[in-house]
Amino acid sequence: MTINLQSHVLRRTAGRALAALGAAALAAGVLSAVAAPSSAAPAGEKVIVSEDFSGGSLPAGWRVVDGTWQVQNGRLVGTATGGNNKITFGRHLEDFRFEATVRFDKVAEPTRWEAFGLDVPADGARPWWIATMRSGSNASNGLEFAQMTAAGAWNVTNTAAAPYAAGTGRDVKVSIEVHGNQARWFFDGQQMMRTTSLVRSADGVQALFVNGSTVSFDDVKITELPANGYLRPAGSPVTVIAHRGASSAAPENTLVAQEAARRAGADFIENDVQPSKDGVPFILHDGTVDRTTDGTGAIRNLTSAQLKALDAGSWFSPHHTGARIPTLAEQLADLRTRGGNLLLEIKGAHTRDEVAKIVQVIREQDMTKRVFIQSFEVNALKYTYELAPELPLGLLRSTLDADPVAIAKDLHLTAYNPGNGALLARPGVVADLHEAGVAVMAWTVNSAATWKALDALGVDAIITDRPAELAGWNDAILHGAQPRPTAGIVSPVNGTTLDRAQRPVAGVVTTGADTVQVTLDGDPVEPGKPLDLTALSLGRHVIHAEATGPKGTAPATSTFTLAATPAGLAHLIVTSGADGGAVSAMMSKLAAGRYDDVAKYAERQSGKHVPAKYATVIAADARALHTQQP
């Protein structure tokens, strides 16, 4: 690789200066939501097609499939009174940028369109994938990513509205950047939407389409790009990576959280993988199942059958009772069929054989082009590279290495993934890594103020528990307006009935907000953390949330009823801190259904063998159960 040394030094110095300026502005409290500084273009771009149609005739190798296509006045003009008329050209590319200047000269109606063929058989046969623009491009579906299936049916995966209508007689600069199954849509230099749903063929080429219109094209350019599609192009927002799925709104590392993240607009799902006792890779963060299931024990000491029998949802809220710990194979199958990409953390030390099993599952699920491996464990990354060099790698770090660029080169990294605090303390690292062609993914960030700071430094992706909010924040910046905040309480579900054995998470989803305050009966609680129901009175309770942003404050309220149940009372007794004899006495009375005796015993031993604050609650629950007896 040949690099112009003077240019290299100037770009590196400029990148550091911008990073330092962003850090200084952050410290002064004046950093604003401006477009991220563009990083140096990575080496390796190669122009495949560059056509301005100055030759006066169709270029060699361009194939008219149907409709009328001709060169007039230095532009390629396509006309279609009906149907999807197309012309194919170029060659098959996995990673490329498709650019052109487009002008609608005549349309039957504003819903008519032109399209960029992203993966089209050279003969124009179905299926094919396109990026569509209507002349009424500011409609809600003015821009689309869509597939024409082999059966001749439309599969529209993504829609967006451009900031204005292309109309007729107006030149619009359009660019689509494709990396495997991912594509970004740029309208006059600004990203409008992104998809992760393309299904690529082995030999599809590029094409132009017209439908119910006459459209002229100029400056058509196809550029082959380096494979690292994780570097953020100029005009693009940060990539949204959902930490353990949408873990603020659903039980982490489950298919429920994955679906919530997908619907929230996350670009990637981040999850953790570890082996069961019998060697099956499962999706779980902790070394034990204690915190996020109804079971106990280390994951490596439990068989796959034992793990699949556990409830991984009720700890979060009763609404999610029955959710299971997915295997890696199940998670990948869900992503393959329903859409989405995976940032997979190999959690903890793994042997080479254990990493080989992970790679085997990824290959069996045909997901090598949609999985990104990351880990704190250097050996896990080395094993992955040896076994599957086609998989992109990211190194997780809590603190920064002395020379992140050197370790990135040594480990063949696609991304360097530090904690956000370490990155903000040394922001020049972003420019250094970008200069080396390495992306930067910061974790785990749930604050809009920190999103803003990282965005200004040019970070490529942010891992967050709040993917819906980050996706909404991105949209607000892209469309040049800060939305009014919204708030919704997703857990506990409004109107639900709970008992003391449950620990529902205070789950709040917001958009357009910088801060969120949550209270339970007026007392502050932390969003995303389990609620302690052991000290509450029986009856109705109120959770209130307030999301505050530049455009105001949005409230949300949810109520639940705390009921006395034998299971709840048993949990209360066991966790009350009472001495062993008192616990045994109360549990034996409870088992016999002698609730009134439980109440009397707790009151007699209050402040002695039973802590006073729990004795009162135990007595109240026991008397409530006594009154319910026939």
C-alpha positions as CSV (number, residue, x, y, z in Angstrom):
1,M,0.0,0.0,0.0
2,T,1.4,3.4,-1.0
3,I,0.6,6.4,1.2
4,N,1.4,10.0,0.5
5,L,3.3,10.8,3.7
6,Q,2.5,14.6,3.7
7,S,-1.2,13.9,3.2
8,H,-1.1,11.2,5.9
9,V,0.4,13.6,8.4
10,L,-2.0,16.4,7.6
11,R,-5.1,14.2,7.9
12,R,-3.8,12.7,11.2
13,T,-3.0,16.1,12.6
14,A,-6.4,17.5,11.5
15,G,-8.2,14.5,13.0
16,R,-6.5,15.0,16.4
17,A,-7.2,18.7,16.3
18,L,-10.9,18.1,15.7
19,A,-11.0,15.5,18.5
20,A,-9.2,17.9,20.9
21,L,-11.6,20.7,19.9
22,G,-14.6,18.4,20.6
23,A,-13.1,17.4,24.0
24,A,-12.5,21.1,24.9
25,A,-16.0,22.0,23.8
26,L,-17.5,19.2,25.9
27,A,-15.5,20.3,28.9
28,A,-16.8,23.9,28.4
29,G,-20.4,22.6,28.1
30,V,-20.9,24.1,24.7
31,L,-20.7,21.1,22.4
32,S,-23.7,21.1,20.0
33,A,-25.2,18.4,17.8
34,V,-23.4,19.2,14.6
35,A,-22.4,16.8,11.8
36,A,-19.6,14.4,12.9
37,P,-16.2,15.2,11.5
38,S,-15.5,13.0,8.5
39,S,-12.7,10.6,8.9
40,A,-10.0,10.1,6.3
41,A,-11.2,7.8,3.4
42,P,-9.8,4.3,3.9
43,A,-7.4,3.1,1.4
44,G,-8.5,0.5,-1.1
45,E,-11.4,2.3,-3.0
46,K,-11.5,1.4,-6.7
47,V,-13.7,3.0,-9.3
48,I,-15.4,0.3,-11.4
49,V,-17.8,2.4,-13.4
50,S,-17.6,6.1,-14.1
51,E,-19.9,7.3,-16.9
52,D,-20.9,10.8,-17.9
53,F,-22.4,9.7,-21.2
54,S,-20.4,12.2,-23.2
55,G,-19.8,9.5,-25.9
56,G,-23.3,10.0,-27.3
57,S,-24.3,6.3,-27.2
58,L,-24.8,3.5,-24.6
59,P,-21.6,2.6,-23.0
60,A,-20.1,-0.8,-23.8
61,G,-21.3,-3.6,-21.6
62,W,-24.6,-1.8,-20.7
63,R,-27.5,-4.1,-21.4
64,V,-31.0,-2.9,-22.1
65,V,-33.4,-5.5,-20.6
66,D,-36.7,-3.7,-21.3
67,G,-38.1,-0.3,-22.0
68,T,-36.4,2.6,-24.0
69,W,-32.9,3.6,-23.0
70,Q,-30.9,6.1,-25.0
71,V,-28.2,8.7,-24.5
72,Q,-29.5,12.3,-25.2
73,N,-27.7,15.6,-24.5
74,G,-25.0,13.9,-22.4
75,R,-27.4,12.0,-20.2
76,L,-28.8,8.5,-20.1
77,V,-32.6,8.7,-20.5
78,G,-34.9,5.9,-19.6
79,T,-38.6,5.8,-20.4
80,A,-41.3,3.5,-19.1
81,T,-45.0,4.0,-19.6
82,G,-45.7,0.9,-17.6
83,G,-43.8,-1.9,-15.9
84,N,-40.3,-1.8,-14.3
85,N,-38.0,-1.1,-17.2
86,K,-34.3,-1.6,-16.6
87,I,-30.7,-1.5,-17.9
88,T,-28.0,-3.6,-16.3
89,F,-24.2,-3.0,-16.1
90,G,-21.2,-3.3,-13.9
91,R,-20.1,-6.5,-12.1
92,H,-20.9,-8.3,-8.9
93,L,-19.5,-6.5,-5.8
94,E,-20.1,-7.2,-2.1
95,D,-18.9,-3.7,-1.0
96,F,-19.6,-0.7,-3.2
97,R,-20.9,2.8,-3.5
98,F,-23.5,3.6,-6.3
99,E,-23.7,7.3,-7.1
100,A,-25.7,9.2,-9.8
101,T,-27.3,12.5,-10.5
102,V,-31.0,11.8,-11.1
103,R,-33.7,14.0,-12.7
104,F,-37.3,13.2,-13.3
105,D,-38.2,14.7,-16.7
106,K,-41.8,13.4,-16.9
107,V,-44.0,11.4,-14.5
108,A,-47.5,10.0,-14.8
109,E,-48.0,10.8,-11.1
110,P,-45.9,11.5,-8.0
111,T,-45.9,7.9,-6.9
112,R,-43.9,6.9,-10.0
113,W,-40.2,6.1,-9.4
114,E,-36.7,5.4,-10.5
115,A,-34.4,2.9,-8.7
116,F,-30.8,1.8,-8.3
117,G,-30.4,-1.9,-8.8
118,L,-28.2,-3.1,-6.0
119,D,-28.2,-6.8,-6.8
120,V,-29.8,-7.7,-10.2
121,P,-29.1,-10.6,-12.5
122,A,-27.5,-9.4,-15.7
123,D,-30.5,-10.5,-17.7
124,G,-32.9,-8.7,-15.4
125,A,-34.6,-11.9,-14.2
126,R,-36.1,-12.0,-10.7
127,P,-35.3,-11.8,-7.8
128,W,-33.6,-8.5,-7.5
129,W,-33.0,-5.8,-4.9
130,I,-33.4,-2.0,-5.5
131,A,-33.2,1.4,-3.8
132,T,-36.2,3.3,-5.0
133,M,-36.9,7.1,-5.2
134,R,-40.3,8.4,-6.1
135,S,-40.7,11.8,-7.7
136,G,-42.7,12.6,-4.6
137,S,-39.7,11.7,-2.6
138,N,-40.9,13.6,0.5
139,A,-43.8,11.1,1.0
140,S,-43.6,8.7,3.9
141,N,-42.5,6.0,1.4
142,G,-40.7,8.4,-1.0
143,L,-37.5,6.4,-0.5
144,E,-37.5,2.6,-0.2
145,F,-35.3,-0.5,0.0
146,A,-37.2,-3.3,-1.7
147,Q,-37.0,-6.7,-3.2
148,M,-38.9,-8.1,-6.1
149,T,-39.1,-11.8,-5.2
150,A,-38.8,-14.8,-7.5
151,A,-42.6,-15.1,-7.4
152,G,-43.0,-11.5,-8.6
153,A,-44.1,-10.1,-5.2
154,W,-42.8,-6.9,-3.6
155,N,-41.0,-7.1,-0.3
156,V,-40.5,-3.6,0.9
157,T,-38.1,-3.7,3.9
158,N,-37.5,0.0,4.7
159,T,-39.1,3.3,3.8
160,A,-38.2,7.0,4.5
161,A,-39.2,10.5,3.5
162,A,-36.7,12.8,1.8
163,P,-36.5,16.4,3.0
164,Y,-38.1,17.6,-0.2
165,A,-39.7,16.3,-3.3
166,A,-37.5,15.4,-6.2
167,G,-40.3,16.7,-8.4
168,T,-39.5,17.2,-12.1
169,G,-36.7,19.1,-13.8
170,R,-34.5,19.1,-10.6
171,D,-31.2,17.3,-10.3
172,V,-30.8,15.2,-7.2
173,K,-27.5,13.6,-6.1
174,V,-28.2,10.1,-4.8
175,S,-25.8,7.6,-3.3
176,I,-26.2,4.1,-2.0
177,E,-23.4,2.5,0.0
178,V,-23.6,-1.3,0.2
179,H,-21.7,-3.7,2.4
180,G,-23.0,-7.2,2.1
181,N,-26.6,-7.3,3.4
182,Q,-26.3,-3.7,4.7
183,A,-27.0,-0.5,2.7
184,R,-27.2,3.2,3.5
185,W,-29.2,5.6,1.4
186,F,-27.9,9.2,0.9
187,F,-30.1,12.0,-0.6
188,D,-28.0,15.1,-1.5
189,G,-25.2,13.9,0.8
190,Q,-27.4,13.2,3.9
191,Q,-28.2,9.6,5.0
192,M,-32.0,9.1,5.0
193,M,-32.2,5.4,6.0
194,R,-30.3,2.2,6.4
195,T,-31.2,-1.4,5.9
196,T,-29.7,-4.7,7.2
197,S,-32.1,-6.9,5.2
198,L,-30.5,-7.2,1.7
199,V,-30.3,-10.8,0.5
200,R,-27.3,-11.0,-1.8
201,S,-26.7,-13.3,-4.8
202,A,-23.5,-14.7,-6.0
203,D,-23.5,-12.9,-9.4
204,G,-25.9,-10.0,-9.3
205,V,-24.8,-6.7,-10.9
206,Q,-25.9,-3.1,-10.9
207,A,-28.9,-1.6,-12.8
208,L,-31.0,1.5,-13.3
209,F,-34.8,1.2,-13.3
210,V,-37.7,3.6,-14.4
211,N,-41.4,3.1,-13.7
212,G,-44.2,5.2,-15.2
213,S,-41.8,8.0,-15.9
214,T,-39.0,9.4,-18.0
215,V,-35.9,9.8,-16.0
216,S,-32.4,11.1,-17.0
217,F,-29.2,10.0,-15.3
218,D,-25.7,11.6,-15.2
219,D,-22.4,11.0,-13.6
220,V,-23.1,7.3,-12.8
221,K,-20.3,6.0,-10.7
222,I,-19.7,2.6,-9.0
223,T,-16.8,2.4,-6.5
224,E,-15.6,-0.8,-5.0
225,L,-15.1,-0.2,-1.2
226,P,-12.9,-1.9,1.4
227,A,-14.8,-4.6,3.3
228,N,-15.0,-2.6,6.5
229,G,-18.5,-1.2,6.3
230,Y,-18.4,-0.3,9.9
231,L,-16.6,3.0,9.4
232,R,-19.2,5.7,9.4
233,P,-19.4,7.6,6.1
234,A,-19.8,11.4,6.1
235,G,-23.4,12.3,6.4
236,S,-24.3,9.2,8.4
237,P,-25.4,8.9,12.0
238,V,-23.8,6.6,14.5
239,T,-24.7,2.9,14.2
240,V,-27.2,1.8,16.8
241,I,-26.2,-1.4,18.6
242,A,-28.8,-2.8,21.1
243,H,-27.0,-3.9,24.2
244,R,-28.2,-7.4,25.1
245,G,-31.1,-6.6,22.9
246,A,-33.4,-3.8,24.0
247,S,-32.5,-4.6,27.6
248,S,-34.2,-1.5,29.1
249,A,-37.5,-2.6,27.7
250,A,-37.4,-6.5,27.7
251,P,-35.5,-9.3,29.5
252,E,-31.9,-9.1,28.3
253,N,-30.3,-11.7,25.9
254,T,-33.7,-13.2,25.0
255,L,-35.5,-13.3,21.6
256,V,-38.1,-11.0,23.1
257,A,-35.4,-8.3,23.7
258,Q,-34.1,-9.0,20.2
259,E,-37.5,-8.4,18.6
260,A,-37.9,-5.2,20.6
261,A,-34.5,-4.0,19.4
262,R,-35.3,-4.8,15.8
263,R,-38.6,-2.9,16.0
264,A,-36.8,0.0,17.7
265,G,-34.6,0.4,14.6
266,A,-31.3,-1.1,16.0
267,D,-28.7,-1.8,13.3
268,F,-27.1,-4.5,15.4
269,I,-28.1,-6.7,18.3
270,E,-25.3,-7.2,20.9
271,N,-25.4,-10.4,22.9
272,D,-23.1,-12.7,24.9
273,V,-22.3,-16.3,24.2
274,Q,-21.1,-19.0,26.6
275,P,-21.1,-22.9,26.5
276,S,-23.4,-25.1,28.5
277,K,-22.0,-28.2,30.3
278,D,-22.6,-30.3,27.2
279,G,-20.9,-27.7,24.9
280,V,-23.9,-26.0,23.4
281,P,-23.3,-22.2,22.9
282,F,-26.1,-20.3,24.8
283,I,-26.9,-16.6,24.9
284,L,-26.2,-15.4,28.5
285,H,-24.2,-12.5,30.0
286,D,-23.5,-13.6,33.6
287,G,-21.4,-16.6,34.6
288,T,-24.4,-17.9,36.5
289,V,-28.1,-18.1,35.7
290,D,-29.1,-16.7,39.1
291,R,-29.8,-13.0,38.2
292,T,-31.8,-13.4,35.0
293,T,-33.6,-16.7,35.4
294,D,-35.6,-18.7,38.0
295,G,-32.6,-21.1,38.3
296,T,-29.3,-21.2,40.1
297,G,-25.8,-22.3,39.2
298,A,-23.0,-21.6,36.7
299,I,-23.9,-21.9,33.1
300,R,-20.9,-24.2,32.5
301,N,-22.3,-26.6,35.1
302,L,-25.8,-26.9,33.6
303,T,-26.7,-29.0,30.6
304,S,-28.6,-27.6,27.6
305,A,-31.7,-29.3,28.7
306,Q,-31.5,-27.8,32.2
307,L,-30.9,-24.3,30.7
308,K,-33.9,-24.6,28.3
309,A,-36.2,-25.4,31.2
310,L,-35.4,-22.1,32.9
311,D,-37.7,-19.0,32.9
312,A,-35.6,-16.1,31.7
313,G,-38.4,-13.5,31.6
314,S,-40.3,-13.3,34.8
315,W,-37.4,-11.7,36.7
316,F,-37.9,-8.7,34.4
317,S,-41.7,-8.5,34.6
318,P,-44.7,-10.9,34.8
319,H,-45.6,-10.0,31.2
320,H,-42.4,-11.8,30.1
321,T,-42.9,-15.0,32.0
322,G,-41.9,-18.0,30.0
323,A,-39.2,-16.4,27.9
324,R,-36.3,-18.8,27.5
325,I,-32.5,-18.6,27.2
326,P,-31.9,-18.9,23.5
327,T,-29.1,-21.0,22.0
328,L,-26.8,-19.2,19.6
329,A,-28.3,-21.3,16.8
330,E,-31.8,-20.1,17.8
331,Q,-30.8,-16.5,17.9
332,L,-29.0,-16.7,14.5
333,A,-32.0,-18.4,12.9
334,D,-34.3,-15.6,14.2
335,L,-32.0,-12.9,12.8
336,R,-31.6,-14.7,9.5
337,T,-35.4,-15.1,9.0
338,R,-36.7,-11.9,10.6
339,G,-33.8,-9.6,9.9
340,G,-30.9,-8.1,11.8
341,N,-27.2,-8.5,12.4
342,L,-25.3,-9.7,15.5
343,L,-22.5,-8.2,17.5
344,L,-21.5,-11.3,19.4
345,E,-19.4,-11.1,22.5
346,I,-17.5,-14.3,23.4
347,K,-17.9,-14.0,27.2
348,G,-15.0,-15.1,29.4
349,A,-12.1,-17.4,28.7
350,H,-12.8,-20.0,25.9
351,T,-10.7,-22.8,24.6
352,R,-9.9,-23.1,20.9
353,D,-12.5,-26.0,20.7
354,E,-15.2,-23.8,22.3
355,V,-14.5,-21.0,19.9
356,A,-14.6,-23.6,17.0
357,K,-18.1,-24.6,18.1
358,I,-19.3,-21.0,18.0
359,V,-17.8,-20.6,14.5
360,Q,-19.4,-23.9,13.4
361,V,-22.9,-22.7,14.5
362,I,-22.4,-19.4,12.7
363,R,-21.5,-21.2,9.5
364,E,-24.3,-23.8,9.8
365,Q,-26.8,-20.9,10.1
366,D,-25.3,-19.2,7.0
367,M,-24.7,-16.1,9.0
368,T,-20.9,-15.4,8.5
369,K,-21.7,-12.2,6.6
370,R,-24.0,-10.9,9.4
371,V,-22.0,-11.7,12.6
372,F,-19.3,-9.5,14.1
373,I,-17.3,-11.1,16.9
374,Q,-16.0,-9.1,19.9
375,S,-14.4,-10.0,23.2
376,F,-12.3,-8.8,26.1
377,E,-10.4,-12.1,25.7
378,V,-7.4,-11.7,23.3
379,N,-7.1,-15.5,22.9
380,A,-10.8,-15.8,21.8
381,L,-10.1,-13.2,19.0
382,K,-6.9,-15.0,18.0
383,Y,-8.8,-18.4,17.8
384,T,-11.6,-16.8,15.8
385,Y,-9.2,-15.3,13.3
386,E,-7.4,-18.7,12.9
387,L,-10.7,-20.5,12.4
388,A,-12.7,-18.0,10.5
389,P,-10.7,-15.1,9.1
390,E,-13.8,-13.9,7.2
391,L,-15.5,-12.8,10.5
392,P,-14.9,-9.2,11.6
393,L,-13.3,-8.8,15.0
394,G,-13.6,-6.2,17.8
395,L,-11.5,-5.9,20.9
396,L,-13.4,-4.8,24.0
397,R,-11.5,-2.6,26.4
398,S,-12.4,-0.9,29.7
399,T,-9.3,1.3,29.5
400,L,-7.3,2.2,26.4
401,D,-4.2,0.5,25.3
402,A,-1.0,2.6,25.0
403,D,-1.2,2.1,21.2
404,P,-4.6,0.9,20.1
405,V,-3.6,1.1,16.4
406,A,-0.7,-1.3,17.0
407,I,-2.9,-3.9,18.8
408,A,-5.6,-3.5,16.2
409,K,-3.1,-4.4,13.5
410,D,-1.7,-7.3,15.6
411,L,-5.1,-8.8,16.2
412,H,-6.5,-8.1,12.7
413,L,-9.3,-5.9,14.2
414,T,-12.1,-4.4,12.2
415,A,-13.1,-2.3,15.3
416,Y,-11.7,-1.2,18.6
417,N,-14.4,-1.1,21.2
418,P,-13.6,0.9,24.4
419,G,-15.7,2.1,27.3
420,N,-17.1,5.5,26.6
421,G,-15.4,7.1,29.6
422,A,-11.9,6.0,28.5
423,L,-12.6,7.2,25.0
424,L,-13.8,10.7,26.1
425,A,-10.7,11.0,28.2
426,R,-8.4,10.4,25.2
427,P,-10.5,11.5,22.1
428,G,-7.6,11.6,19.7
429,V,-7.6,7.8,19.5
430,V,-10.7,8.0,17.2
431,A,-8.8,9.8,14.5
432,D,-5.7,7.5,14.9
433,L,-7.9,4.4,14.5
434,H,-9.8,5.8,11.6
435,E,-6.5,6.6,9.8
436,A,-5.6,2.9,10.2
437,G,-9.0,1.9,8.8
438,V,-10.3,0.7,12.1
439,A,-13.9,1.5,13.4
440,V,-14.6,2.6,16.9
441,M,-17.6,1.3,18.8
442,A,-18.2,2.8,22.3
443,W,-20.0,1.0,25.1
444,T,-22.5,1.1,27.0
445,V,-24.0,4.6,26.6
446,N,-27.6,5.6,27.7
447,S,-27.3,9.3,28.0
448,A,-28.1,11.7,25.2
449,A,-25.5,14.1,26.4
450,T,-22.8,11.4,26.0
451,W,-24.3,10.4,22.6
452,K,-23.8,14.0,21.5
453,A,-20.1,14.0,22.7
454,L,-19.3,10.7,21.0
455,D,-21.0,11.7,17.8
456,A,-18.9,14.9,17.7
457,L,-15.7,12.8,18.0
458,G,-16.7,10.7,15.0
459,V,-17.3,7.4,16.8
460,D,-18.8,4.9,14.4
461,A,-21.2,3.0,16.6
462,I,-22.7,3.3,20.1
463,I,-23.8,0.3,22.2
464,T,-26.8,1.2,24.3
465,D,-29.6,-0.3,26.4
466,R,-31.9,2.3,24.8
467,P,-31.9,1.6,21.0
468,A,-35.2,3.1,20.4
469,E,-34.2,6.4,22.0
470,L,-30.8,6.5,20.2
471,A,-32.5,5.7,16.8
472,G,-34.9,8.5,17.5
473,W,-32.0,10.8,18.4
474,N,-30.3,10.0,15.2
475,D,-33.5,10.7,13.2
476,A,-33.9,14.1,14.9
477,I,-30.4,15.1,13.8
478,L,-30.8,13.8,10.3
479,H,-34.0,15.7,9.8
480,G,-32.6,18.9,11.4
481,A,-35.1,19.0,14.2
482,Q,-35.3,18.0,17.8
483,P,-38.6,16.1,18.4
484,R,-40.8,16.8,21.4
485,P,-40.0,14.1,24.0
486,T,-42.2,11.1,24.5
487,A,-42.2,8.6,27.3
488,G,-43.8,5.2,27.9
489,I,-43.6,2.7,30.8
490,V,-43.3,-0.8,29.5
491,S,-42.6,-2.5,32.8
492,P,-44.4,-3.2,35.1
493,V,-47.3,-3.4,32.6
494,N,-50.1,-1.0,33.5
495,G,-52.8,-2.7,35.5
496,T,-50.8,-5.8,36.3
497,T,-51.0,-7.6,39.7
498,L,-47.7,-8.6,41.4
499,D,-46.6,-10.3,44.6
500,R,-43.6,-9.8,46.7
501,A,-41.6,-12.7,45.1
502,Q,-41.4,-10.7,41.9
503,R,-38.8,-8.1,41.0
504,P,-40.1,-6.3,37.9
505,V,-37.7,-3.9,36.2
506,A,-38.7,-0.2,35.9
507,G,-38.7,-0.2,32.1
508,V,-39.1,3.2,30.4
509,V,-38.9,4.0,26.7
510,T,-38.4,7.6,25.6
511,T,-37.6,9.6,22.5
512,G,-36.3,13.2,22.2
513,A,-35.2,13.2,25.9
514,D,-31.9,14.0,27.5
515,T,-32.9,12.9,31.0
516,V,-35.5,10.6,32.5
517,Q,-36.7,10.7,36.1
518,V,-38.7,7.8,37.5
519,T,-40.5,7.5,40.8
520,L,-42.4,4.8,42.6
521,D,-45.1,6.3,44.9
522,G,-43.1,9.5,44.7
523,D,-39.8,8.0,45.7
524,P,-37.0,8.0,43.0
525,V,-36.1,4.7,41.4
526,E,-33.5,3.9,38.7
527,P,-34.8,3.1,35.2
528,G,-33.8,-0.4,34.1
529,K,-33.3,-1.7,37.7
530,P,-35.4,-4.2,39.5
531,L,-38.0,-2.9,42.0
532,D,-37.9,-4.1,45.5
533,L,-41.5,-4.9,46.5
534,T,-40.8,-6.4,49.9
535,A,-41.3,-3.1,51.9
536,L,-44.4,-1.8,50.0
537,S,-47.9,-1.9,51.4
538,L,-50.5,-4.1,49.8
539,G,-52.7,-2.4,47.2
540,R,-52.3,0.0,44.4
541,H,-48.9,1.7,43.5
542,V,-48.0,4.3,40.9
543,I,-44.9,4.5,38.8
544,H,-44.4,7.9,37.2
545,A,-41.8,8.9,34.6
546,E,-40.8,12.3,33.2
547,A,-38.7,12.5,30.1
548,T,-37.1,15.9,29.6
549,G,-35.5,17.3,26.4
550,P,-34.9,20.6,24.6
551,K,-38.6,20.7,23.5
552,G,-40.1,20.1,26.9
553,T,-41.2,17.3,29.2
554,A,-43.3,14.3,28.6
555,P,-45.0,12.4,31.5
556,A,-46.0,8.7,31.7
557,T,-47.8,6.8,34.4
558,S,-48.3,3.1,35.1
559,T,-50.1,1.5,38.1
560,F,-49.9,-2.0,39.5
561,T,-51.5,-3.8,42.4
562,L,-49.4,-5.6,45.1
563,A,-51.4,-8.6,46.3
564,A,-50.7,-11.1,49.2
565,T,-49.9,-14.6,48.0
566,P,-48.4,-17.6,49.8
567,A,-45.4,-17.5,47.5
568,G,-44.9,-13.8,48.1
569,L,-45.2,-14.2,51.8
570,A,-42.7,-17.1,51.8
571,H,-40.3,-14.9,49.8
572,L,-40.7,-12.1,52.4
573,I,-40.1,-14.4,55.3
574,V,-36.9,-16.0,53.8
575,T,-35.4,-12.6,52.8
576,S,-36.5,-10.7,55.9
577,G,-33.3,-11.2,57.9
578,A,-35.1,-13.1,60.6
579,D,-33.0,-15.7,62.5
580,G,-33.1,-19.3,61.5
581,G,-35.5,-20.4,64.2
582,A,-38.0,-17.7,63.4
583,V,-37.9,-18.4,59.7
584,S,-38.5,-22.1,60.3
585,A,-41.4,-21.4,62.7
586,M,-43.1,-19.0,60.3
587,M,-42.6,-21.2,57.3
588,S,-44.1,-24.2,59.0
589,K,-47.2,-22.2,60.0
590,L,-47.4,-20.9,56.4
591,A,-47.2,-24.4,54.9
592,A,-50.1,-25.4,57.1
593,G,-52.2,-22.5,56.0
594,R,-52.2,-21.0,59.5
595,Y,-51.9,-17.4,58.3
596,D,-53.2,-15.8,61.5
597,D,-50.6,-17.6,63.5
598,V,-47.9,-16.3,61.2
599,A,-49.1,-12.8,61.8
600,K,-49.2,-13.2,65.6
601,Y,-45.8,-14.8,65.7
602,A,-44.2,-12.0,63.6
603,E,-45.8,-9.4,65.9
604,R,-44.5,-11.1,69.1
605,Q,-41.0,-11.5,67.7
606,S,-40.8,-8.0,66.2
607,G,-37.5,-6.4,67.0
608,K,-36.3,-9.6,68.6
609,H,-36.0,-12.5,66.2
610,V,-37.7,-10.7,63.3
611,P,-36.5,-7.3,62.1
612,A,-39.3,-4.8,63.1
613,K,-39.7,-3.3,59.6
614,Y,-40.3,-6.7,58.1
615,A,-42.4,-8.0,61.0
616,T,-45.1,-5.4,60.2
617,V,-45.2,-6.3,56.6
618,I,-45.2,-10.1,57.2
619,A,-48.1,-9.7,59.7
620,A,-50.1,-7.5,57.2
621,D,-49.7,-10.1,54.4
622,A,-50.5,-13.0,56.6
623,R,-53.7,-11.3,57.9
624,A,-54.7,-10.5,54.3
625,L,-54.3,-14.2,53.4
626,H,-56.3,-15.2,56.5
627,T,-59.2,-13.0,55.4
628,Q,-59.2,-14.6,52.0
629,Q,-59.6,-18.1,53.5
630,P,-63.1,-19.7,53.1
